[in-house]
Amino acid sequence: MFEISNFYVENKNHGIGTKLIKKVEDYAHENGLNKIIASTIDFQAPAFYKKMGFQLFATVPEYAGEHACHFFIKRL
């Protein structure tokens, strides 16, 4: 399993995040890993991870004040 944590892209909508996820997927495949997990706060990137094929598997409400933390998984 590969875990993504503290992943942030300043200049959104330029394909940087997509390229980074694809590199992570390549690395995981090359090293025999069969899943990637990631977490994000509700105002950050849940839609991005869904777009990249990740599935939501858990949500922790009020993780950061009033904001929930969402946990995603992508099986390779």
Secondary structure, DSSP 8 states (H G I E B T S, - for coil): -EEE-S---SS-SSSHHHHHHHHHHHHHHHTT--EEEEEEETTTSHHHHHHTT-EEEEEEEEEETTEEEEEEEEE-
